[in-house]
Amino acid sequence: MSAPNLNAELQHNQSLPLLSNRADGNNMSPMRKAIGQTYQSTGHLAKLLPSGTVLSFQLLVPTLAKQGHCGDMNRVMTGGLVVLCALSCFVLSFTDSFRDVEGKVRYGFATFKGLWVIDGGAPLEPLAAAEYRMRFLDFVHAIVSAMIFVAIALFDQNVVSCFYPIPSEDAKQLLTALPVVIGVIGSMLFVSFPTTRHSIGSTFSSQ
C-alpha cells in the first residue's frame, strides 16, 4: 500500500468511534435509561445526607448482606442497618454548627428553646441560642433525608439481592421506579425549602 493511501486509511480509522459496535444512548431501552438516571440522581442526592452515615452504610452493607447471598440473620442485620442509618439521617437533621469568637467550629442540637451545645464547650447566650431553635422546616428536612437514604438503600444491589433474590417483573419495575420517584420528590423539596443548618456530617461553610 502506498504512503498516500496509508495516510488516508489512518485518518479514516481515527474518525471512527472507538466502540462503534456498542449501542449508543439513543438505542438504550427505557429500563436501562431509568437505571442510569437513578444511579446519577442518587449519587447527587447522597451529597445531601450526613457523610458519615452514608459511608458507614456503604462499608457495612456488603458484609452484613453477604453481597446479596443472605440468610435469615443477614436479612435482620441488613434491615437493622437500613433502619439505623435512616434514623441517623433523621436525628442529625436537627443538629447544627457554628463558629465561636475564636473561630472554632462548635456543634449543637436544636431544641424548641434554642441550640443545646453538645461538644462539651461553653453554652451559647440565651439570645444567640434562640436563633437556632427547632422549626417546622427541620422536621420536613429530617423526613426527606430519611426518605432519600431509604431510596439509596433500595437501589443498592446488596440490599435488593438480599431481600429480593429472584424478584418478579412487577417487583423489578417497582424497585427501579421507587428510588427515582423518592429522589425527584426529595430533591424538589430540598430546593424549594432550603435549610440554613450546617448539620453534623455536612460541609460547613464559614459564617
C-alpha positions as CSV (number, residue, x, y, z in Angstrom):
1,M,0.0,0.0,0.0
2,S,1.4,3.4,-1.0
3,A,2.1,6.1,1.6
4,P,-0.9,8.4,0.5
5,N,-3.3,5.5,0.7
6,L,-1.9,4.5,4.1
7,N,-2.4,8.0,5.5
8,A,-5.9,8.2,4.1
9,E,-6.7,4.9,5.8
10,L,-5.3,6.0,9.2
11,Q,-7.3,9.3,9.0
12,H,-10.5,7.3,8.3
13,N,-9.9,5.0,11.2
14,Q,-9.2,7.9,13.6
15,S,-12.6,9.4,12.6
16,L,-14.4,6.3,13.7
17,P,-15.7,5.9,17.3
18,L,-13.5,3.6,19.5
19,L,-16.5,1.5,20.4
20,S,-18.5,1.6,17.2
21,N,-20.3,-1.7,17.9
22,R,-21.6,-0.6,21.3
23,A,-25.2,0.7,21.4
24,D,-25.4,4.4,21.9
25,G,-27.7,6.3,24.3
26,N,-30.4,6.6,21.7
27,N,-30.7,2.8,21.4
28,M,-30.9,2.1,25.1
29,S,-34.0,0.5,26.5
30,P,-36.3,2.7,28.8
31,M,-35.4,0.4,31.7
32,R,-31.6,0.9,31.2
33,K,-32.1,4.6,30.9
34,A,-34.1,4.7,34.1
35,I,-31.4,2.7,35.9
36,G,-28.6,5.0,34.6
37,Q,-30.6,8.1,35.6
38,T,-31.2,6.6,39.1
39,Y,-27.5,6.0,39.6
40,Q,-26.7,9.6,38.7
41,S,-29.5,11.1,40.8
42,T,-28.9,9.0,43.9
43,G,-25.2,9.9,43.7
44,H,-26.1,13.6,43.8
45,L,-28.7,13.1,46.5
46,A,-26.2,11.3,48.7
47,K,-24.3,14.5,49.0
48,L,-27.3,16.0,50.9
49,L,-27.1,13.3,53.5
50,P,-24.6,13.0,56.5
51,S,-21.4,11.8,55.0
52,G,-20.6,9.5,58.0
53,T,-23.9,7.8,57.8
54,V,-23.7,7.1,54.0
55,L,-20.0,5.9,54.4
56,S,-20.9,3.6,57.2
57,F,-23.7,2.1,55.2
58,Q,-21.6,1.6,52.1
59,L,-18.8,-0.1,54.2
60,L,-21.1,-2.4,56.3
61,V,-23.8,-3.4,53.9
62,P,-21.7,-5.8,51.7
63,T,-20.6,-7.7,54.8
64,L,-23.9,-7.8,56.6
65,A,-25.8,-8.7,53.4
66,K,-23.1,-11.2,52.3
67,Q,-23.0,-9.4,49.0
68,G,-26.6,-10.3,48.4
69,H,-26.4,-14.0,49.4
70,C,-28.5,-13.6,52.6
71,G,-29.8,-15.9,55.2
72,D,-32.4,-15.0,57.8
73,M,-29.9,-13.4,60.2
74,N,-28.3,-11.4,57.4
75,R,-31.7,-10.0,56.4
76,V,-32.3,-9.0,60.0
77,M,-28.9,-7.3,60.3
78,T,-29.2,-5.6,56.9
79,G,-32.7,-4.4,57.7
80,G,-31.5,-3.1,61.1
81,L,-28.6,-1.3,59.4
82,V,-31.0,0.5,57.0
83,V,-33.3,1.5,59.8
84,L,-30.4,2.7,62.0
85,C,-28.9,4.8,59.2
86,A,-32.3,6.3,58.2
87,L,-32.8,7.2,61.9
88,S,-29.4,8.7,62.0
89,C,-30.2,10.9,58.9
90,F,-33.4,11.9,60.7
91,V,-31.8,12.8,64.0
92,L,-28.7,14.6,62.5
93,S,-31.1,16.9,60.6
94,F,-31.7,18.7,63.9
95,T,-28.0,19.3,64.6
96,D,-26.2,22.5,63.8
97,S,-22.8,24.0,63.9
98,F,-21.4,27.5,64.4
99,R,-18.1,29.3,64.9
100,D,-17.3,30.8,68.3
101,V,-15.4,34.1,68.8
102,E,-12.1,32.2,68.4
103,G,-13.2,30.8,65.0
104,K,-13.5,27.2,66.3
105,V,-16.4,25.1,64.9
106,R,-18.9,24.1,67.6
107,Y,-21.7,21.6,67.4
108,G,-25.2,21.6,69.0
109,F,-28.6,20.0,68.9
110,A,-31.6,22.2,68.1
111,T,-34.4,22.3,70.6
112,F,-37.6,24.3,70.9
113,K,-35.9,26.8,73.1
114,G,-32.6,27.1,71.2
115,L,-29.3,25.3,70.5
116,W,-28.1,22.8,73.0
117,V,-24.3,22.7,72.7
118,I,-23.2,19.1,72.8
119,D,-19.4,19.3,72.2
120,G,-18.6,20.0,75.9
121,G,-17.8,23.6,75.4
122,A,-19.4,26.7,76.9
123,P,-23.1,27.1,76.1
124,L,-24.4,30.0,73.9
125,E,-26.0,33.0,75.4
126,P,-29.8,32.6,75.5
127,L,-30.5,35.2,72.8
128,A,-27.9,33.7,70.5
129,A,-29.0,30.1,71.2
130,A,-32.7,31.1,70.4
131,E,-31.7,31.9,66.8
132,Y,-31.0,28.1,66.3
133,R,-34.3,26.9,67.8
134,M,-36.1,24.0,66.2
135,R,-38.6,24.9,63.4
136,F,-41.2,23.1,61.3
137,L,-38.8,23.1,58.4
138,D,-36.4,20.9,60.4
139,F,-39.0,18.2,60.6
140,V,-39.5,18.4,56.8
141,H,-35.8,18.1,56.1
142,A,-35.5,15.2,58.6
143,I,-38.3,13.2,56.9
144,V,-36.9,13.9,53.4
145,S,-33.4,13.0,54.5
146,A,-34.6,9.6,55.8
147,M,-36.7,9.1,52.6
148,I,-33.7,9.8,50.4
149,F,-31.5,7.4,52.4
150,V,-34.1,4.7,52.0
151,A,-34.2,5.4,48.3
152,I,-30.4,4.9,48.1
153,A,-30.6,1.8,50.1
154,L,-33.3,0.3,47.9
155,F,-31.1,0.9,44.9
156,D,-28.1,-0.8,46.5
157,Q,-27.6,-4.2,44.7
158,N,-26.6,-5.9,48.0
159,V,-29.9,-4.9,49.7
160,V,-32.1,-5.7,46.7
161,S,-30.5,-9.2,46.2
162,C,-30.7,-9.8,50.0
163,F,-34.5,-9.2,50.2
164,Y,-35.5,-10.0,46.6
165,P,-33.1,-12.6,45.3
166,I,-35.5,-13.5,42.4
167,P,-37.8,-10.5,42.0
168,S,-40.8,-10.7,39.8
169,E,-41.2,-8.3,36.9
170,D,-43.6,-6.1,39.0
171,A,-41.0,-6.0,41.8
172,K,-38.2,-5.1,39.3
173,Q,-40.3,-2.2,38.0
174,L,-41.1,-1.0,41.5
175,L,-37.5,-1.2,42.7
176,T,-36.4,0.7,39.7
177,A,-39.1,3.4,39.8
178,L,-39.5,3.9,43.5
179,P,-36.0,5.3,44.2
180,V,-36.4,7.7,41.2
181,V,-39.7,9.0,42.5
182,I,-38.4,9.4,46.0
183,G,-35.2,11.1,44.7
184,V,-37.2,13.6,42.5
185,I,-39.6,14.5,45.3
186,G,-36.8,14.8,47.8
187,S,-34.7,17.0,45.6
188,M,-37.6,19.2,44.8
189,L,-38.4,19.7,48.5
190,F,-34.7,20.4,49.3
191,V,-34.6,23.0,46.5
192,S,-38.0,24.5,47.3
193,F,-37.4,24.7,51.1
194,P,-33.7,25.1,51.6
195,T,-32.3,24.9,55.2
196,T,-29.6,27.1,56.7
197,R,-28.4,24.5,59.2
198,H,-24.9,23.0,59.0
199,S,-25.6,19.6,60.4
200,I,-23.0,17.3,61.8
201,G,-21.5,15.4,58.8
202,S,-22.3,18.1,56.3
203,T,-19.9,20.6,54.7
204,F,-19.5,23.6,57.0
205,S,-19.4,26.9,55.2
206,S,-17.8,29.8,57.1
207,Q,-20.1,32.3,58.6
